[in-house]
């Protein structure tokens, strides 16, 4: 699910010029579109690794 969100964020950034712009409300939108799903994916990977080690 998280990888699908990362893919959709990449498609949105490449397809929509507004997705690559900065916003006064949300800041730098590509960070929100791609960065948050990527950090969620990394957090899941770390949690799974720690659960497997325990």
C-alpha positions as CSV (number, residue, x, y, z in Angstrom):
1,X,0.0,0.0,0.0
2,X,2.8,2.4,0.9
3,X,4.7,1.6,-2.3
4,X,1.6,2.3,-4.3
5,X,1.3,5.7,-2.6
6,X,4.9,6.4,-3.5
7,X,4.3,5.4,-7.1
8,X,1.2,7.7,-7.3
9,X,3.1,10.6,-5.8
10,X,5.8,10.2,-8.4
11,X,3.2,10.1,-11.2
12,X,1.5,13.2,-9.7
13,X,4.7,15.1,-9.6
14,X,5.6,14.2,-13.1
15,X,2.1,14.8,-14.5
16,X,0.9,17.9,-12.7
17,X,2.8,21.1,-12.7
18,X,0.9,22.2,-9.6
19,X,2.3,19.2,-7.7
20,X,5.8,20.5,-8.2
21,X,5.1,24.0,-6.9
22,X,5.5,25.4,-3.4
23,X,2.5,26.4,-1.3
24,X,2.3,28.8,1.6
25,X,-0.1,26.5,3.4
26,X,1.6,23.1,2.9
27,X,5.2,24.1,2.1
28,X,7.1,22.2,-0.6
29,X,4.4,19.8,-2.0
30,X,6.8,17.2,-3.5
31,X,8.1,16.6,0.0
32,X,4.6,15.9,1.2
33,X,3.7,13.8,-1.9
34,X,6.7,11.6,-2.0
35,X,8.5,12.1,1.3
36,X,5.9,11.0,3.7
37,X,5.0,7.7,2.1
38,X,8.7,7.0,1.7
39,X,9.4,7.6,5.4
40,X,6.3,5.5,6.3
41,X,7.8,2.7,4.2
42,X,11.1,3.0,5.9
43,X,9.5,3.0,9.4
44,X,7.6,-0.2,8.5
45,X,10.9,-1.8,7.3
46,X,12.6,-0.9,10.5
47,X,9.7,-2.1,12.7
48,X,9.7,-5.5,10.8
49,X,13.4,-5.9,11.2
50,X,13.2,-5.2,14.9
51,X,10.3,-7.6,15.3
52,X,12.2,-10.3,13.4
53,X,15.3,-9.8,15.6
54,X,13.3,-10.1,18.8
